[in-house]
Structures are given as C-alpha cells and as structure tokens.
Amino acid sequence: MKSILKKTYSVLITTLFVVLVTSFSFSPLNETGNKTASITSTTFAKNSLNFIIVSDWGWNGFKHQQEVADQMAKSADSIHSQYIVSCGDNFQINGVASITDPLWISNFENIYKEPSLLVDWFPVLGNHDYKGNSQAEIDYSHVSRRWRLLDRNYTIVKKVNDSISARLIFIDTSPFIDEYRTNPEVFPDLLQQDTTKEINWLRNVLENAHEKWIFVFGHHPICTATHYGSIKEMNAHIKPLLEKYHVQCYFCGHNHNLQHLHEKGKQIDYFITGTGGECYPPADRNESTLFSKLEPAFSIVSLHADSLSFCFVNTKGTIIYRYSRSTKN
C-alpha cells in the first residue's frame, strides 16, 4: 500500500511540474512587452515607404560592422527598402582623405555590397568625418551612383502614396559643438562652416514644409540618457526649431547605443541608432526613456499615409523593439 501511495505521489509531483513549466513558458519579451519577431517579407506592408537607418558604422569591417551590414542586406531584401540613411561617423577614426581614398572600397563599397543595399544612401557628416576631408564625402556623390550626400545640409521629399509625402531634412551638427570649434587641428574643415547660415536654411525649409511627415536627421543627439547627456548646443540651436515647426521625429547616432526617448507633453520622438559598428557606453535611462539597449543593430522605418512604424533590428534579424505612432500624435 505504501509503495502504491509513494508511486502515485511521485506521478502527481511529476505531472504538476510539467503543468507548471508548460504554463509559465513564454516567448522572449522586449522592453515594450511585445513578443520579439523576425523580419520577413510580410513584416511591413508592400504599400508602405520602408527605409533603413544605420550610424557610426565606419570600422573597415571590424567591430560589429560586417555583422550589421550582413543583416541589413537580408532585412532590406525582405522589406523592399527603398533607400538607406546614415546618421554620420561614416569613416572611423579620421574620415577620408579624398574621393580616391582606399577606405571608400574597404569601408563602404566592399561591406555594403549585397544587391538590396545598392540603393540610394543619404548620409550626414559626423564628428569623425570632420577629422578628415569632409568635402570629399560630399564630392564622392559625383563618383558613386548610390552615395547621395548632396551637401552639408540638404532636403528631399519621398512619396508615401499618390497623395501623401514625407519631407526628410539632413543637417550638419558638428559645427554647432563648441568643443570641436576650439580644436581646428583635429577638425580642419569645421571653422569654415557658417552655423548662422545653416540655422536660417533650416528655418526656411521647415517654414515651407507642407508634407504630412517631417523628419530631421543629424549626427548628434538632442535628447539622450547616456553619460554624455543632452548636448547643450543642439538643445540651444536646433531643438527650438524642431518643436516650433512640429517635426515628428529626430534621428541620430553619436552615442553608440540604441535609444528611443519622448519628452512628456512634447510631440517629437527621438531615436538614436549608434551601433552600426561599435557598442558603448551602456544605454542609461531617464524620465524620457521609452527604450534603451546596448546591442549591434540598425533601424527600420515604415511609413503609411497616417501612421509610422519604427523598429530596432539586431544582427540575428530579430526586432528587439517596435513602436508606432500616427500623424495625430
């Protein structure tokens, strides 16, 4: 009898354990509480405007640059990415010397060589780009069919559908940083840049922008939770214009981590995608943080007529964070 009871008790315990394990098994969760997912051909609608953002990638294939590039190619193919935006520091550590610098081949052409990445690239300049010949990165646009750094500041319009368009504004942020202006030997081209002229240009573009979506891309953050803190010059010169003219999103790099921040009572979403090659420092949090992580990754933006989807994608093709907003936000 005791043997039977003991056996029955053992079976009950085993059954209970199996039930508990099954009940508490779950898919990985990201920091928004949504299940993680992989990029597939159905992740984003075919009638949306899809593009990729990457930043701080210029490591000549080292660090995590090649891994990120390989997954960018797969994801770009799956979502039919129309173009790619680079938010600066395209060439670590000291920019390029000329349009014939071998770094163009070893750091760009031979890294992002898959067919899905042979689309237009719209870059901005970062502080490391200014350590070399920054004009050469603009002039390379006349050599390459896909490198489209049209000027230090430029704007384009992309159609979402027959009636809705997006205004993309690309700005040169390094000339605003006081620390760089006091180091002309390190940043030889920087003192030649007229920040007053740039501000007037940006104000004029925003005043006359009537598109439903208005995005600004730069290298330096306006809002960040890393130990660098919010860069005071960006807050003083750029942020007031973005708020005044109702820009929906500001995209940047510089901090080598992933962040999404949204200040309470404000309209702008701030996205930092700085892990196209190297990851540091740990992504901290503050009262504006919606997401923060240290992982090699890039971003995907998918635009519809009245909504936006944004996600961070790691080197395995997993969506580690996803966010949506409408034009009413």
C-alpha positions in Angstrom: 0.0 0.0 0.0 2.8 2.4 1.0 4.6 1.5 -2.3 1.5 2.3 -4.3 0.9 5.6 -2.5 4.5 6.6 -3.0 4.3 5.8 -6.7 1.1 7.7 -7.0 2.6 10.7 -5.2 5.6 10.6 -7.5 3.4 10.6 -10.6 1.4 13.5 -9.2 4.5 15.6 -8.5 5.9 14.9 -12.0 2.6 15.9 -13.6 2.4 19.0 -11.6 5.9 20.0 -12.5 5.2 19.5 -16.2 2.0 21.6 -15.9 3.8 24.4 -14.2 6.7 24.5 -16.7 4.2 24.5 -19.6 2.1 27.2 -18.0 5.0 29.5 -17.4 6.8 29.1 -20.8 6.7 32.3 -22.9 8.3 34.0 -25.9 11.0 36.5 -25.2 9.7 39.9 -24.4 11.3 43.2 -25.3 11.1 46.3 -23.1 7.7 47.3 -24.5 6.2 44.0 -23.5 5.7 42.9 -27.1 6.8 39.5 -28.4 10.0 39.6 -30.4 9.7 38.8 -34.1 12.0 38.3 -37.0 11.9 40.4 -40.2 10.0 38.6 -43.0 8.6 39.6 -46.3 5.3 40.3 -44.6 6.6 42.3 -41.7 5.8 45.6 -43.4 3.1 46.3 -45.9 4.1 46.5 -49.6 2.3 49.8 -49.9 4.4 51.5 -47.3 7.6 53.5 -47.7 10.3 51.5 -46.0 13.9 52.5 -45.3 16.8 51.6 -43.1 18.9 53.8 -40.7 22.4 53.0 -39.6 25.0 55.1 -37.9 28.6 55.1 -36.6 29.5 52.2 -38.8 32.8 53.1 -40.3 35.2 50.5 -38.9 36.6 49.0 -42.1 34.5 45.8 -41.5 35.8 45.3 -37.9 33.9 45.6 -34.6 30.3 44.6 -35.5 30.2 46.5 -38.8 30.2 43.4 -41.1 27.6 41.6 -38.9 25.2 44.6 -39.0 25.8 45.0 -42.8 25.0 41.4 -43.5 21.7 41.5 -41.6 20.8 44.9 -43.1 21.1 43.2 -46.5 18.7 40.4 -45.6 16.2 42.7 -44.0 16.4 45.3 -46.8 15.6 42.5 -49.3 12.7 41.3 -47.2 11.0 44.7 -46.7 12.0 46.1 -50.1 13.8 49.0 -48.5 13.8 52.0 -50.9 16.9 53.7 -49.5 19.3 53.9 -46.6 20.0 56.8 -44.2 23.4 57.1 -42.4 23.5 59.4 -39.4 27.2 60.1 -39.5 30.6 58.9 -38.4 30.7 57.1 -41.7 34.5 56.7 -41.5 36.1 56.0 -38.2 38.6 57.2 -37.0 39.8 60.0 -39.1 37.4 60.4 -42.0 38.6 60.1 -45.6 41.5 61.9 -47.3 39.9 62.2 -50.8 37.4 60.7 -53.2 40.1 58.1 -54.1 40.9 57.1 -50.5 41.1 53.3 -50.4 38.6 53.5 -47.4 35.8 54.0 -49.9 36.4 50.5 -51.1 37.3 48.7 -47.8 34.9 50.5 -45.5 31.9 51.1 -47.7 31.7 49.5 -51.2 33.0 46.1 -50.1 31.0 46.0 -46.9 27.6 47.0 -48.2 27.8 45.1 -51.4 24.7 43.0 -51.4 22.1 43.9 -54.2 19.5 45.0 -51.6 21.9 47.7 -50.3 22.7 49.0 -53.8 20.1 51.7 -53.4 20.5 55.4 -52.6 22.3 56.2 -49.4 21.5 59.6 -47.8 24.2 60.3 -45.2 25.1 63.2 -42.9 28.5 64.1 -41.6 29.6 63.1 -38.1 32.4 64.5 -36.0 34.8 61.7 -37.1 34.1 62.6 -40.7 35.3 66.1 -39.9 38.6 64.8 -38.8 39.4 64.1 -42.4 38.4 65.8 -45.7 34.7 66.3 -45.1 34.2 67.9 -48.6 35.5 64.6 -50.1 32.4 62.8 -48.7 30.2 65.3 -50.5 32.2 65.1 -53.7 32.0 61.3 -53.7 28.4 61.8 -54.6 29.6 62.6 -58.1 31.5 59.3 -58.3 29.1 56.9 -56.7 25.7 56.1 -58.0 24.3 55.4 -54.6 26.2 57.7 -52.2 23.9 60.8 -52.1 25.5 63.2 -49.6 24.1 66.1 -51.6 25.5 68.9 -49.4 26.3 69.5 -45.7 22.6 70.4 -45.3 20.0 69.2 -47.8 16.4 68.1 -48.0 14.5 65.6 -50.2 10.8 64.6 -50.5 9.7 61.0 -50.7 6.2 59.9 -51.7 4.3 57.6 -49.4 1.5 57.2 -51.8 -0.1 59.4 -54.6 -1.3 62.0 -52.1 1.0 61.8 -49.1 4.7 62.7 -48.9 7.4 62.8 -46.4 10.0 65.6 -46.0 13.4 64.4 -45.0 15.8 67.0 -43.7 19.5 66.2 -43.3 21.6 68.6 -41.1 25.3 69.1 -40.3 25.5 69.1 -36.5 29.3 69.1 -35.8 29.8 72.8 -36.5 27.5 73.6 -33.6 29.6 71.8 -31.0 31.8 74.3 -29.1 34.4 71.7 -28.2 35.2 71.0 -31.8 35.5 74.6 -32.8 38.3 75.1 -30.3 40.3 72.2 -32.0 41.0 73.3 -35.6 43.9 71.0 -35.9 41.7 68.0 -35.2 38.7 69.3 -37.2 40.3 71.2 -40.1 37.1 71.9 -42.1 34.9 72.8 -39.2 35.7 76.5 -38.6 34.8 77.2 -42.3 31.2 76.3 -41.6 28.6 79.1 -41.0 26.2 77.9 -38.3 24.0 81.1 -38.7 23.6 80.3 -42.4 22.6 76.7 -41.5 20.1 77.8 -38.9 18.5 80.2 -41.4 18.4 77.4 -44.0 16.8 75.0 -41.6 14.2 77.6 -40.6 13.3 78.3 -44.2 12.9 74.6 -45.1 10.7 74.0 -42.1 8.6 77.1 -42.7 7.8 75.9 -46.2 7.4 72.2 -45.4 3.8 71.2 -46.0 4.3 67.4 -46.2 2.4 65.2 -43.8 5.6 63.7 -42.4 8.6 65.8 -41.4 11.7 64.1 -40.2 15.1 65.5 -39.4 18.4 63.5 -39.4 21.6 64.6 -37.8 24.6 63.1 -36.0 24.5 64.5 -32.5 21.6 63.8 -30.1 19.2 66.4 -28.8 17.7 64.1 -26.2 19.7 61.2 -24.7 20.1 59.4 -21.4 23.8 58.4 -21.8 26.5 59.8 -19.6 27.2 62.3 -22.4 23.9 63.9 -21.5 21.9 66.1 -23.9 24.3 68.2 -25.9 23.6 71.8 -24.9 24.4 73.3 -28.3 21.8 71.1 -30.0 19.2 72.0 -27.4 20.0 75.7 -27.8 20.1 75.9 -31.6 18.2 73.0 -33.2 15.6 71.8 -30.8 13.5 75.1 -30.7 13.1 74.9 -34.5 12.0 71.3 -34.4 9.4 72.0 -31.8 8.1 75.2 -33.4 7.5 73.6 -36.8 6.1 70.3 -35.4 8.8 67.9 -36.6 7.6 64.4 -35.7 10.9 62.6 -35.4 14.6 63.3 -35.0 17.0 60.5 -35.9 20.7 60.5 -34.9 23.7 58.5 -33.8 26.9 59.6 -32.0 26.0 57.6 -28.8 27.0 54.0 -29.7 23.8 52.6 -28.3 20.1 52.3 -29.0 17.6 54.7 -27.5 14.1 55.9 -28.0 13.1 59.0 -26.0 9.9 61.1 -25.9 9.6 64.1 -23.6 6.4 64.4 -21.7 4.0 66.9 -23.3 6.1 67.1 -26.4 5.5 65.9 -30.0 8.9 64.8 -31.1 10.2 61.2 -30.9 14.0 61.0 -30.6 15.7 57.9 -31.9 19.4 57.1 -31.5 20.8 54.3 -33.7 24.5 54.4 -33.0 25.5 50.7 -33.0 26.3 50.1 -36.7 29.8 49.1 -35.7 30.7 49.6 -32.1 28.7 49.4 -28.9 29.3 51.7 -25.9 28.6 53.1 -23.4 25.7 51.4 -21.6 22.4 52.9 -22.6 21.1 54.6 -19.4 17.6 55.8 -18.7 15.9 59.0 -17.7 12.4 60.3 -17.4 12.0 60.5 -21.2 13.3 56.9 -22.0 10.9 54.5 -23.8 13.6 52.1 -24.8 17.3 51.7 -24.1 19.8 48.9 -25.0 23.4 48.2 -25.9 23.4 45.8 -28.9 24.7 45.9 -32.5 21.7 46.9 -34.6 20.1 49.2 -37.2 16.7 50.7 -37.6 13.8 50.3 -39.9 11.1 53.0 -40.6 7.9 52.1 -42.3 5.7 54.9 -43.4 2.0 54.7 -44.2 -0.4 57.5 -45.1 -1.4 58.1 -41.5 1.0 56.0 -39.3 4.6 55.2 -38.7 6.2 52.0 -37.6 9.8 52.1 -36.2 11.9 49.2 -35.0 15.4 48.3 -33.9 16.7 45.1 -35.6 19.7 43.1 -34.3 22.3 41.1 -36.2 20.1 38.0 -36.0 17.2 39.8 -37.7 15.2 40.0 -34.6 13.0 43.0 -33.9 14.2 43.9 -30.4 11.9 47.0 -30.1 8.9 48.2 -32.1 7.0 51.5 -31.9 4.1 53.0 -33.8 2.6 56.5 -33.9 0.1 58.3 -36.0 0.2 61.7 -37.6 -2.2 62.9 -34.9 0.5 62.3 -32.2 
